[in-house]
Amino acid sequence: MTAQLIDGVALSRQLRAALRERVAALNGRGCRPGLAVILVGDDPASQVYVRNKVKACAEVGIHSVLQTHPASLTEQALLQHIDALNADPAIHGILVQLPLPPHIDAQRVIEAIAPDKDVDGFHVANAGALMVGQPGFRPCTPYGCMKMLEHIGCALRGKHAVVIGRSNIVGKPMAMLLLQAHATVTICHSATAELAHHTRQADVLVAAVGRPALVTADMVKPGAVVIDVGMNRDATGKLCGDVDFEGVRQVASWITPVPGGVGPMTITMLLTNTVEAAERRLTTPSF
Ligand SMILES: Nc1nc2c(c(=O)[nH]1)N[C@@H](CN(C=O)c1ccc(C(=O)N[C@@H](CCC(=O)O)C(=O)O)cc1)CN2
């Protein structure tokens, strides 16, 4: 078996076309969706991601404001910038690019963003809403993974999904979204014994650890759907995921590539959340 590719670039193109129409409808009602992107420091990867976010906003008609600050910015100054953006009616979404420099408490910064502008879905109010099945913003990467599963018609009810990774921004919310879709979910992490024993039972396997080629073909159940969230550099400096793509594609039924899989979908779901934030403001002005 050779797996079919889940193409995050092509799916993003489709979803962004639909977003352009939603933005046009908002414009017709006198609303221009606005996203503020805050970058602190000079991490080269973060600079690329932020630039791509700003470009993607322009592509669908979202107004974006990019704030770049030196790594020496104090936490207090960052909190003041967020306060100003929280109060700015032209801004519907705020994101602070992660990681932040070590002297800044990322969780404190995230909690300073108004939950109705937290288009990253990282605020504890949005994380809690996801936990109890209430409406809220879903973190962009797991939300994008769910869209990919939906796109290939993967019926999750009763399926066994295994998530490798327990981060607050990917692993945990991914597990909650799969659970909401009625999958049986196992979360594996760095202290999991016999990782391969668990992964071999997965109908849907999500790898979100940050270790090149952690998932090899012998760890995958034939016919499984494999979603690779990893974003690593291999020994030669080439971008790669957590999955040994060439090996695993011989066993899986569907697989996401890196690059061109989950990454572009993360940005597309950020656009989706921003448009939704603007729509919510129009329909629920006090939201
Ligand atoms: N505030 C946030 N910070 C971070 C998030 C996030 O969702 N919100 N996620 C990651 C980084 N990230 C988005 O910010 C991100 C990573 C990768 C891609 C992407 O499109 N990757 C491309 C390859 C890009 C390259 O050539 O380097 C791909 O996979 O095709 C998009 C977004 C951590 N921080």
The ligand as an SDF file (V2000), in Angstrom:
LIG
                    3D

 34 36  0  0  0  0  0  0  0  0999 V2000
    1.4180   32.0300   18.7030 N   0  0  0  0  0  0  0  0  0  0  0  0
    1.7680   30.8810   18.1270 C   0  0  0  0  0  0  0  0  0  0  0  0
    3.0400   30.4830   18.1550 N   0  0  0  0  0  0  0  0  0  0  0  0
    3.3700   29.2930   17.5630 C   0  0  0  0  0  0  0  0  0  0  0  0
    2.3870   28.5150   16.9140 C   0  0  0  0  0  0  0  0  0  0  0  0
    1.0550   28.9600   16.9250 C   0  0  0  0  0  0  0  0  0  0  0  0
    0.1170   28.2920   16.4080 O   0  0  0  0  0  0  0  0  0  0  0  0
    0.7840   30.1530   17.5300 N   0  0  0  0  0  0  0  0  0  0  0  0
    2.7540   27.3530   16.2240 N   0  0  0  0  0  0  0  0  0  0  0  0
    4.1460   27.1050   15.9270 C   0  0  0  0  0  0  0  0  0  0  0  0
    4.6920   27.7890   14.7020 C   0  0  0  0  0  0  0  0  0  0  0  0
    3.7410   28.0830   13.6170 N   0  0  0  0  0  0  0  0  0  0  0  0
    2.8450   29.0620   13.7890 C   0  0  0  0  0  0  0  0  0  0  0  0
    3.0370   30.0320   14.4380 O   0  0  0  0  0  0  0  0  0  0  0  0
    3.9010   27.5260   12.3070 C   0  0  0  0  0  0  0  0  0  0  0  0
    4.8660   26.5910   12.0300 C   0  0  0  0  0  0  0  0  0  0  0  0
    5.0450   26.1410   10.7150 C   0  0  0  0  0  0  0  0  0  0  0  0
    4.2550   26.6070    9.6870 C   0  0  0  0  0  0  0  0  0  0  0  0
    4.4460   26.2000    8.2720 C   0  0  0  0  0  0  0  0  0  0  0  0
    3.6940   26.6130    7.4180 O   0  0  0  0  0  0  0  0  0  0  0  0
    5.4700   25.4350    7.9590 N   0  0  0  0  0  0  0  0  0  0  0  0
    5.7860   25.1330    6.5920 C   0  0  0  0  0  0  0  0  0  0  0  0
    7.2850   25.1420    6.4180 C   0  0  0  0  0  0  0  0  0  0  0  0
    7.8590   26.4890    6.6940 C   0  0  0  0  0  0  0  0  0  0  0  0
    9.3700   26.5420    6.5000 C   0  0  0  0  0  0  0  0  0  0  0  0
    9.7960   26.3980    5.3600 O   0  0  0  0  0  0  0  0  0  0  0  0
   10.0900   26.7250    7.4980 O   0  0  0  0  0  0  0  0  0  0  0  0
    5.2110   23.7800    6.2010 C   0  0  0  0  0  0  0  0  0  0  0  0
    5.0140   22.9230    7.0720 O   0  0  0  0  0  0  0  0  0  0  0  0
    4.9530   23.5870    5.0290 O   0  0  0  0  0  0  0  0  0  0  0  0
    3.2680   27.5130    9.9880 C   0  0  0  0  0  0  0  0  0  0  0  0
    3.1060   27.9720   11.2780 C   0  0  0  0  0  0  0  0  0  0  0  0
    5.0080   27.5800   17.0990 C   0  0  0  0  0  0  0  0  0  0  0  0
    4.6550   28.8750   17.5460 N   0  0  0  0  0  0  0  0  0  0  0  0
  1  2  1  0
  2  3  2  0
  2  8  1  0
  3  4  1  0
  4  5  2  0
  4 34  1  0
  5  6  1  0
  5  9  1  0
  6  7  2  0
  6  8  1  0
  9 10  1  0
 10 11  1  0
 10 33  1  0
 11 12  1  0
 12 13  1  0
 12 15  1  0
 13 14  2  0
 15 16  1  0
 15 32  2  0
 16 17  2  0
 17 18  1  0
 18 19  1  0
 18 31  2  0
 19 20  2  0
 19 21  1  0
 21 22  1  0
 22 23  1  0
 22 28  1  0
 23 24  1  0
 24 25  1  0
 25 26  2  0
 25 27  1  0
 28 29  2  0
 28 30  1  0
 31 32  1  0
 33 34  1  0
M  END
$$$$
